[in-house]
Amino acid sequence: MPVAADADLVDVLTGLERRLGGHGAALATICTRVALRTGVDLRSPRPEQVGDAAVVRSVLAALSDLGFPL
């Protein structure tokens, strides 16, 4: 199920967890790579980042580049 256009980072993390089906090690690796590319820690984002549309777009683009489009 794709992430909605008005999604926040909580929705993105939930979608990624659902896509990975509980593979915690893979989630940790992907979150680290996203953080290195975007400066956003998906598991503990700063409050001002959670609903920022530009940040969400950046994270979704990074995930897509990594082969995990949502």
C-alpha angles and dihedrals in degrees: 000000000000122000112257120251091246094049125139129211092271089059090048093052091047091050092049092049090050092049092050092048098221100316097146096182091054091048092052092049094048093046090052092051091048090050091051092050100041109017090239122125102209093197094051111016122179111260093247091054098053098082101019106126094208091053092048091050090049092051093046090050091050091049090050091050089052091053098259106105115180 
